[in-house]
């Protein structure tokens, strides 16, 4: 009996989800080092180097706490250090990860006011400002916002939210999740007046999962000293004290810190401004392709387009996960799935981290070939539109 041949995949796998991202060979080689004594002088030099390098990426002169954790752990650390059970917080429904952060806050017994959203827009500065202005008794202790919503490809306007908080003359802390934006999209912890910035290692920082980060303002540190929430592993004070000499109060993730040092070196060699400009170019080219295909971008406000990923809406009646399965089977490329209420209706193209023009063109070629293979209706020419965008033959959109 004749059977169809199995799909054979040679060459590299295209991992084009919006994180974890592709880890550069330089970083992999750095991780592949002998473990050293985490109480010895060599480790202290490593510790001080990565802490100082992280400050430059967060664009802060304040402490950056590095945990052996996922981004979820960094979320929890931000809450436990600054807020107590019963405290009220204001959050915005921007997508799946904002919803998960809300669920964590509720599990930790915070009173969450969740501003509703349609998952196509970022957190609205005017709405946040109006709500804070109404809170004359200052019952709201923190505003918590996801900068780049990984599930939707929408980037909230953090400087505008900071201005709205200031204009309301409200003392709330400002907590921001940059898990899929740090190292990919311009972000300024100090200049934008953020009190706690949350990040993870597996996206713009080009590392495997396993490190979580909190960048911490003086105001947040003061809140942590006054906060009675029980905490041990996540406590900033003990970690910051040990970090002054390059150490941690517990066993650190030594080999991931080797990788972090190399990733930070790569970002600085390129220059942060150039890193952000590269991500902007690739995002603009991707959007040019999507429009040429005759498809819709999930993000509805051009001011909030993400430079880390693009979420593409499928034509009515076509399942995004079936399409993604065809692309994986035929072309060995992984695209991001639609999460929660977006499941089956969108797919996500990650264009962040260790990425260049040719990687993008290969990715978009795979997307376009996938439409043919899966029988999805589209207008050919997206790859050409993206190429024209990259080469300057068409206006970047």
N, C-alpha and C positions, 0 to 999 in steps of 0.2 A: 504494500500500500504506500502510495506517495504521500509524503507529508511536507508541509511548508517548512523551509529551513528556519532554524531559530535565528533570531536577530543577533548578529555578532557586533560587539562594540570594540573597536580598536581606537587608539589615540586617547586623549584626555577626556575625562568626564567634565561636562560643563555644569558647574554648580552655580546656578543663577537665581537662587533664592535670596531674599534679603537678609541672610544671616542664619546660621554661621556662614561666613564667606570663605573664599579660597585663601589658604595660608601660604604666603610666599616661601620659596625654598630657603631664603636667607633666615627666615624666622624658624622654619622647621629645623634647620641645621643648628641654630642657636639653642633651641630646646633640647636637642640631642647632645647634651653635655653631661659630664659626670656630676652627680649631686655633691654639693659641698657642705661643710659644716655651717649650719645656719646661725651659729653663735661665734663664728670666726671672723677675722678682719676682711677676708675676701668677700664674704657675704655682705658685710656692712657697706663696702664700696658699691656693690650691686644695688643694695636697698636704697642708698642715697641717690644713686643715678636714676633709678626708675621713678622715685618720688619727685625729684626735680623735673624730669622729663614730662611726667604727667601734668605737673603744674603748667608747663608751657602749652600743652595740648588743650587743657581746660581753660587756658588764658586766665590764670589766677595766681595771686601771690599767697593765697590761703592754703591750709592743709588739704591734701588729697589722701584719703584713706583707701587702701587697697586690701580687699578681702579675697581669700580663697573661696569664691562663691560664684553663683550665676548672677545675672542681673536681678532676679527675683530676690536674692539675698540682699543685694544693695538697696532695693525698695524697702525691705523690712528694716534694714539698718537706719535708713533715713527717717522712717516713722518712729522707731523705738527710741532713737536718740533725741528727738525733738518734741514728741507728742505723748500725751498720757491718755489712758482709757477715759472716755467721756468727752474728750476734746472734739469740737466741731471743725470740720474741714470742708473746703469748697473744691470740687473737682469737675472736670468737663468730659462729657461723653464724646470722645473723638474716634473711638474704635475699640477693637478687641482688647488691646493692652491697657488702655485707660480703664476699661471695665474690669480687667483682672486686678489692677492696682486698687480699684475701689473695693473689690471683694476682700483683698488682703486687709485694707484699712478697717473694713467692717469686722473681720475676724479678730482684729486687734482692738476691737471695742471703741473705735472712733465713731462719732456721729457724722455721716457723710451726706452732704448736699451735692447731688449729682446733676449738673446742668445738662439737660437733654441735647442730643445732637443727632445728625442724620448720617454720620460716618463718611460724609463727603466734604466736610468743612472742619477746620481746626477750632481750637478754643477761641471764643469770641471775646476780645478785650473789652468791648463796650458792655456786654452782659456781665462779665466779671466785675468791672468797675461799678456798675449800677448796684449789683448785689452787695458789694462791700460798702458802698455809700449808705445803703439801707441798714447796715449792721452797725448802728450807732453805739451799741454796747460792746462791740468788738468781741462777740462770742466766737466768731470764726478765727481759729488759731493758725490756719495755714491754707494757702492756695496750692493745689497740686495739679500739674499739667504735664502731659506727654509732649515733648518737643516734636519729634518725628514719629507719627503713628505708623508702625511697621505694617499693620494690617490693611492700611488704606492708601499709603503714599501721600499723606497730608502732613504738612509741617506748620505747626502753630507759630504765631508771631510773638515770640517771647519778649522782645523789647517793648512792644505795644502793651502787652499784659503788665509788664513792670510799671509802665507809665500809668496804666489804669489803676493799679494798686496805689501808687503814689498820689495820684489825683484824688483818690477817695480818702487820702490821709489815714490809711488803715495800717495797723502794725502787724498784720498777718505775715507769717513766714512764707517764703516762695520756694517750693520744691519742684524740680523739673527733671523728668526722665529724658536722658539723651542716649539711650541704649543703642538706637540705630542711627544716631546722627553724629556722635562724637567722632572726630577724625574724618568725617565725610561732608558735613555741612557746617558753615561758619557758626561758632558758638562761643560766647564770651561770658564766663561765669561772673567775673568781677564787674565788668562794664555794664552788664545787664541786671545787676543787682539780685542775682539768684542766691538763695541761702543754702540750699542743698542741691547739687547736681548729681544725678544717679547715672551710672554708665556700666557697660559690660565689655568684655574683651573680644567678643566673637564677631564683631561687625566691622566698623571703620578702623579699629585698631589691629585688624588682620591676624588675630590670634585664635586658637581654639577656645571653646567655652571654658570657663573656670575661674576667671577673675571678675570681681565686682568692685565698683568704685563709688565713693562719695567725695565730692568736692564740697568744702564746708566753709561758710562765712563766719565772721566773728559773732554775728547775731545768732546763728545756729549753734555755735559752740556755747554761747551763754545760755541758750535754751536747754541744751543738753545737760549743763551743770545743774540747772534748776529742776529738770524733769525727773520725776520719781518713778518712771516706768522701769520695771525690772529688766535688766539686760546684762549679759556677760560677754559672750563671744562678739556681739555687735558693738560693744561700747567703744565710742571714739576715744575717750580720754586715755585709756591704757595704751591703745594702739599709737596714738599721736605721741605720747611720751616715749615709747620705745622707738618710734620712727626717727626721733631727733638724732639718734646715733646710727640709724640704718637698719634697725632690727624690728622684729615683731614680737608680741608677747606670747605667741604660740608658733607652732611649726608652719612656716609659710610655704607657698607653692613655688619652690625654688626654680624649677625648670621652666615654669610659665613666666617667671620674672626674667629669666634669661631671654625668652622670646619677646617679652614686653620691651626690654632694653633695645633689642634689634629692631622691633617695629617702630619704636619711637625714633630711632636713628634714621630709619627709612623716611618717615614723615618729615623729619627736619632736613634731611638731604634734599627732598623735593621742595620743601617750604610749604608751610600751612596754607598760605594764600594760593599757591599753585595747586595744592591738593583740592581745595574747595573749588577752584576754577575748573579743574578736570572733572570733578563730579557734576558741576553745573553743565558743562558741555555734553557729557554723556546723557544726562537727563533730558536736555533739550533735544538731542538727536533721537532719543527713544520716543519722546512725545511726537516728534515729526513723523516717525514711522507709524505710530498708532493712528495718527490722523490720516495718513496716506492710506492705511488699510481700511479706513471708513469706520473705525471703532471709537468708542468713547473712553476717556480717562476718568477714573472714579473721582479724583479730586476735582471739585467744581469751581474752585477759586484760583486763578493763575498766581495770585500772591502767595499761595500756600503749596505750590507744586513742590514735591520732594526731589532733592537731588540724589537721594540714596536708592530709591526704587520708584517704579511706576506700576500702579494697579490698573489693569485693563478690563473693561466690562465686556463680557461675551455677548454676541448677538442673541436676541430673544429665542428661547427654545433650544439653545446649545449649552451643554454642560462643560464647565471649565475643567472639572477634574477628569472627565473623559479625555478632553483635549490634552491636558497635562500628561496623562498616562500614555497617550499616543506619542507625544514628543519624547518622553523618557524611553519608551520602547524602541522607537525608530531612530532617534538621534542621540541618545544617552545624555540628555540635558534635563536638569531638574529646574522647574519653575515653581514659584511660590503658590501655595494653595490659597483659596479664599477661606477666611477664618470666621467661625460663628455664623452670624446671619448673612455673611457674604459667601458662604460655602457654595460652590457650584456656579456662582454668578460672575466671579472675577478670577483672574490669575495675576500673579505679581512677578515682574521682572526686576531682579536685583541688579543694580549697576553701581555697587559701592565696594570700597576696599581696594584690594590688589587687582587693578582693572585698567585696561588701556583701550585705545581705539579699535584695535583688531579683535580684542575679546568682545567688545560690544558688537562689532559687525558680525562676528560668528554667532553671537547670541541671537541677534535679530534675524539673521538668516535662518536659524533653527526655528524661531517662532513662526516665520512666514512659511517655511516648508511644512511646519506642523499643521498650519491651517489647511493646506492641500491634503495632507495625509489623513486628517481627521474629518475632512468634509465640511469645514467651517467656512461660511461665505465671507469673502473679504475682497478688497480691491488690491491687486498686486501693485508693488512699487514702494512699499514701506522701507525696504533695505536701501533703495536708491535715495529716498528722501532723507534717511538718516545719514547716508554718506555725504549728501550735499550739505547737510547741516554741519557735519564735522569738518568738511573741507572749505566751508565758507561760501559755497555756491548758492546757498539758500539762507535766508534770514533765520537765525535761531529762534525757535518758538518756545 
